[in-house]
């Protein structure tokens, strides 16, 4: 159990949340592990097989505290609210902001490019001496070009469309050298450019699978705070597309997904035998491969880093929920701007 901002996150399997006076109490195996006063909370988010007592559900509803239920993978299942909710006002603010998204788009794009650039810099720092000089030169050139794009995004007076173009240019530079980050000896695991629908090689299959997992988490995060996951800022509205979830994912995927993919390949936890090629050339993870990646994904989400805006330690798995809360606070007018998540 961890409290961040005004939200209580319960993540321990088989825990039980109950009401004791005006407090939420978390028990594990019959032993009290945590206690938080109700008046300090705006929401309670429960992951997986955790029981919540009926008296606590009633107390949360009466106090206007939202209870959000997610499955073990963090997918949204339900939200329990009392009769009074601020979600309508929040969503109206979201819809208004989506008509003039420039500053939110600037924040998202800046963080995504900066985090992609940090991934490249980390590889140069950790493995540059053992890499061929031409590969190092290519990565450094991409880093320098992305720095120029980042400055352009920060100072441009143009609108969201120009920043979308800058984001695409930075992504092209990033993925142009992504294959140089792969150090595993398996000759069948090589990256020759991004392919999506369908992925045409093992690296793209792994990236696409991880991006899908992260999108689920970001969609759950948006829904957990009452935002409409279909209405975004960077991504335009399209029927059936969770545009806001894709927005939230952009700043997070270089670190949460791309670095995990590289680690799995370079440490030989995932090999060419963990993939299957279907008719038409689509490459997908096998059942065994999916299990390996899911285990690594859950382990990565438990790792803690200091949140740059909150200045508190938080597991990677909670970062989408924290960012959704910060976006909601900005839309309500509590924050002057949306503070994106920068990896350091």
Secondary structure by P-SEA (a helix, b strand, c coil): ccccccbbbbccccbbbbbcccbbbbbcccccccccccccccbbbbcccccccaaaaaaaaaacbbbbbbcccccccccccccccaaaaaaaaaaaaaacaaaaaaaaaaaaaaaaaaaaaaaaacccccccaaaaaaaaaaaaaaaaaaaaaacccccaaaaaaaaaaaaaaaaccccccccccccccccccccccccccaaaaaaaaaaaaaaaaaaaaaaaaccccccccccccccccaaaaaaaaccccccccaaaaaaaaaacccccccccccccbbbbbcaaaaaaaaaaaaaaaabbbbcccccccccccaaaaaaaaaaaaaaaccccbbbbbbcc
